[in-house]
Amino acid sequence: MQREQISVFDMFKIGIGPSSSHTLGPWRAAQQFVQSLEQQGVLPLVQQVKILLYGSLAKTGVGHGTDIAILLGLSGDDPVTFEVDQVTPKIAHIKSSHQLILGGVLPISFYAEDDLLFLFNESLPYHPNAVTFQAFLSNGKAVSETYYSIGGGFVVKDGASGPAKAEVDLPFPIDTASDLLHWCIKTGLRISEVVAENELAWRSEQETRTGALNIFRALKECIYRGCHTTGQLPGGLNVARRAAKLNARLIGNNKYSNYDEWVAAIRNTGDSFKNTLDWVSCFALAVNEENASFGRVVTAPTNGAAGVIPAVLQYYIAFCEGNTEQKIINFLFTASEIGSIFKKGATISAAMGGCQAEIGVSSAMAAAALTECMGGTQRQVLMAAEIAMEHHLGLTCDPIGGLVQVPCIERNTMGAIKAITASQLALQSNPEKAKVSLDAVVKTMWQTALDMNSKYKETSDGGLAINIPISLPEC
């Protein structure tokens, strides 16, 4: 049996909000379906396409932009490069013209109300996030393929044999935290150094470094943009953006022309507890307000939890002397390894595990990364991740109106603050005396996910989603 091998760039993916499992994953699935039609040589024969959404993709698909993502994916657009301000006009054109350019090359008739179906009461057994694509051909035949969006933008094709990418020879194969600690003890390497060595199995050191800095560029651009954009979020809840107003209150109404000037100004506001707390919240709000507005974000490890890691990283940069390329890369490397351990041992999909699988995992990733970069030992890094997740166990996913807004946006601020607290606790503790290991909390999280009622797993069938009227003007 092949082991799951996860790169830094599997955990951190540049894309468009609001959801990695409901937007990015279905987008990728649509692209893969078009590629499959091309490989089979039947793309020119397609006359009609139907899309069937099941389970959680059906129940919260509209609020998460699943339909939008699929239409863009079928049209040949890519979430990494597609201009975010073109999302709304392109979808409007597809729906008004009743025409979709399949793969960007083949015009076909498309009526969204008939050809894109939300099957609210049907689910497929493998995973709650399922989509089936059906292509009807001019020769009377049809091609049908089903894909599962399993969280964090990862996609699995039904019936596919083997992993999506070829297995490589990793110098340090890791499935659990115990595996990771074993290699650290054996080699004396820090966690970020172990990750760096494994990444060499996929690409050169320079390519990995360039890719990591590209991820950071997307993160900082998202934070900066979110901290300087006002207005209301789309979707009908009439939630007002708060990050820009908070930024202006904290820094004054001074205008800064770029990110670096802005960060320097943040440092000058002081490092009191209240000020730092406000800034961390501001950073997290900024990212997830961008995410809710179909902005460009980085799955970290998901879109719904995309604000936690950037907020903690920005805290490290602004208040802890972390503003060097190597320190930022070390932060991202450490975070990615912790995220991969949760994905292998449990889940990063809210549709499978509730919000503990998203905010909880991102908080654990951020706590570990900060601890590594603040000089913690390998055991303290794992302890920080454990503490952060331990205090997210059982967290449900109950988005009001199926939108990644309430309570999702504020939960990112909570996850970020918990990550910093977990890091501080670990740095001041002796991990040899810890009662709970990271592997134990990963196992517990998965058991909790299995026991959790489905109405608390991104279906909007329970919790706040059914107790708050969607006409509420403020969150």
Salt bridges, closest charged atoms under 4 A:
GLU4 OE2 - LYS343 NZ 2.48
ASP10 OD2 - LYS165 NZ 2.52
ASP77 OD2 - LYS90 NZ 2.76
ASP78 OD1 - ARG28 NH1 2.70
ASP115 OD1 - LYS50 NZ 3.35
GLU145 OE2 - LYS157 NZ 3.30
ASP175 OD2 - ARG3 NH2 2.91
ASP179 OD2 - ARG3 NH2 3.94
GLU199 OE1 - ARG203 NH1 2.50
ASP278 OD2 - LYS274 NZ 3.14
GLU290 OE1 - ARG225 NE 2.73
GLU290 OE2 - ARG241 NH1 3.09
GLU325 OE1 - ARG209 NH2 3.54
GLU372 OE2 - ARG190 NE 3.51
ASP398 OD1 - ARG411 NH2 3.24
GLU410 OE2 - ARG242 NH2 2.97
GLU432 OE2 - ARG379 NE 3.23
GLU458 OE2 - HIS22 ND1 3.38
GLU458 OE2 - HIS64 NE2 3.15
ASP461 OD2 - LYS59 NZ 2.90
